[in-house]
Amino acid sequence: MSLRVDGLVHGYDGEPILRDVSLAVEPGEVLAVIGPSGVGKTTLLRFLALFERPDEGRVLFDGTDAWAAPEDERLSLRRRVGMVFQQASLFDASVRRNVEYGLRVRSSWGDRLRSLVRGNGTADAVREALGTVGLEHSADQSAGSLSGGEAQRVAFARALAYDPDVLLLDEPTSDLDPRNTAAIEDAVDAARGRGIGVAIATHDMHQAERIADRVAVLLDGRVIEDGPPERVFEDPDDPRAAKFIDGELVY
């Protein structure tokens, strides 16, 4: 499923945050969105996830304007998107139960997910998701006993278990050590291999170079660069992007 925003405009308390943003996440592609803190990366992900309605512009799922669609159709589209936040929020239960929860709840919401559960079995889907993040051995461990990095990997597995079309990641490795960061990046690569479109907001430009198929630079509420990492990082069209990447543009 292709997911894109077209002409997105939004602000808070009279202050513009996003100004005419158009950007797409294609199936089996990793898009990294980079830019200074406070530039609107998280806000952009929230609109892609249909958490909020923009002041102007469209959010398109395979060409369907989500905010012009009936509410039940919009809810169905929203369920095709998974999101992992910067800080993991897990239940006081086992790792297995945490990953099962999202799958079981969503499977009651539509034929697509009910079919997934019938076809693979909830246990198999949980096992596969935990294996993707390297935590299959921790299924019966209490979530409260996990390190921060392990908890984030469980949050990733929970989003991956119900087989979303698009996965949105908001600074998922910002506080993680190299081992857990590598596990998350490997899981991103696995998601891409399954045909899932991934959009990741990150401050880590080296990470964007490592894992992304495309990089978008968000500055002053606009996408000023959008292209392959090698071009964006080595020969950007916009001089502001070059200054930001080189650390010369400070916000």
N, C-alpha and C positions, 0 to 999 in steps of 0.2 A: 504494500500500500504506500503510495506517495502522499506525504504530508507536507503542506506548504502554507506559509502566510503570504498574503499579497496586499501591499499597501497599508501595512499595519501602523496605526497611529494611536498612542496612548500617553496619558499623563496622570500625575497625582497631585492634588492640591494646587492645580494650575501650573505645575511644572511639567514640561514635556519630558518623557522618558524615551519613547520610541517614536521615530519620525519617518514614516513612509518606508517601513522595513518589508522587504520581499526576500524570502528564503525558503529553500526546499530541503526535505530529508527524503532521500530515495531508498527503496528497498535494498538491503545488503550493502549499505554505505554508512561509513562513520563520518559525521560532520562535527568538527570541533569549532566552537564559538569562543573566541578570545577577545579580550578588551579589558580596560581598567576596571577596578572595583567601582560599583555603583553605576555602570554604564547601561545596565538593563538586561544582562545575560539571563539572570533568573526570571525576570519578568517575561522575556521572550519564551522561555521554556514553559512558563505557566499558561501562556496563550496557546502554545502548541498542544498542551495537555487539556485545553478547554476548561481550565479552572476559572478563568475570567473572560469576560467579553471585552474586546478592544473598543476604544472610542470610534475608530474608523478602520476599514480594511476587512479582509476575509481570511478565514482559516479553512483550508480546502483539504478534504480527504478524498483522494482519487477524483478530484474535480468537484466534489460535493461541498457546497458552502455550509459548514456546520451550523453557523448561527442563523442561517436562513431556513434550516431544516426543522421539521417538527421536533418537539422536545424528546420524544422517545427515540427517534433516529439519532439525535445528537448524543443522547446517553449511550446508545449502542456504539457510536463512533468513539466516544471517550474511553469505553472499555477496551478498545483495541490499542490503547497506549499505556505503557508502564512508565513509572517515574521513580528514580532513586534520588533522595535528597542528600545534602551535604552531611547531615547527622542522621544516623540510623535510629529508628524508633521501633523497638521490638517489644513483644508481649512478654510477660513474666511466665514463660512456658519453655518447652524444649525447642531446640532449633527446628526439628521436624514440624512441630505444631505451628511455628511461626511461618514456615514456608507453605504449609498446607492451607493456612487460613485464607490467604489471597486466592488460592486456586479453588477452594471449596465455595467461598462466597461468590466469586465471579462465575463459577460453573453453574450456579443457580440462576444466572442472569441471561443466559442465551444458549441457543442451539450449538453455536461454534464451540463454546467451552464445555458444554455437556458432552459433546462428541469427543473432545480431547480427553476428558476424564474417563469416558467409557472405553476409548481406544487404548490408552496407555495405562490407565489406572492411576489414581492419585499417588500411590506409593512410588510408582515408576517415575512419574513426573517430578516428584520431590527429589528422588534419588538422582535423577539426571541433572536437575538444577543445582543441587548441592555439589555434585561431581564437577560441574562446570566451574564452580568457584573454589574447588579444592577442599571442600568441607564435608564430604560424604561420611568421613569417620566421626564427625561431631553431631550426627543427627539426633542422638539421645541426650546430648549435653544441654544443660540449662543455658538459656540465652543470657541470663544475668551473669554467667561466669566467663563470658567471652571478652576478649580484648576489643578495643574500639575498631581495629581493622577487621577482625573476624565478624563483628556485628555488622559492619558495612557490607561484607561479603554475603552474609545471610540476607540482608535487605536486597541485594542484587539478585540473589537466587529467588527470593519471593516474587520479585517483579518478572523474572525470566520464566518462572514455572508455568504461568498461564499463557505462554506463547504469544506475547504481544506482537503486533505488526511494527510498532515503533517503540523504542526505549529512549527515554529522556534522562540524562544524568547531570545533576547539578553539583559540580565540584566534588565528585565522589571520592577522590583520593587526596583532598587538600590536607588532611591531618594524619595521613597514614605513613607507616614506615615502608621502606622499599619492597619488602616481601609481600605485604598486603597490596601495595600499589601494583606490583607485577601480577598478582592474582586477579585483580580487577581488570587490568588491561588484557590479560589472557581471556577473561570472560567476555569482554567487549569484542575481541576477535572471534570468539566462538559464536556470539550473537550475530555478527556480520555473516559468518559462514552459514547460518541458518536462514539468511535472507531478511533478517530484522534490520530495519533502518535505525541508526543510533545517532542521537545528537547529544554531545557532551559540552557543557560549559566548563571551561578550565582556565586557571591562571598560569598553568604550567605549559609554556610554549614548547619545551622539549617533548612533553607528553603528546601535544598536538601533532608534532612532527612524526613521532613514533607510530601513532595509531590511526591517524585520520586519513581519509581519502580526499576530503575537502576541508579547507579552513576558511571561516568567515571572521573578519575583523569588525567588531562593533565599536563605533566611536561617535560621540555626540548624537547618540540615538539612531545612527544610520549604519548600514552595512557598507563599509568603504572598500572592502576586498572580499572576494569569494572565489576560491579556486584551489588547485592542487597545492599541497604544502610546499613543494619545492619552489613553485612560483611565488606564492605569498611570502615565504620567508626569505627567499633569495633575491627576488626581483619584483616587489610589489608595484602596482601601478600608482597607488596614491602615496605621496611622500609622507603623509601623516602616519600611514601604516608602517613605513620603514623606520620612522623615528620611534614609534611605539615599540616595535620589535627590537630595536637597538637600545632601548632604555633611555632615549633622549627626550621622549614625550612623557612628562610627568603630570598626573592628575591628582 
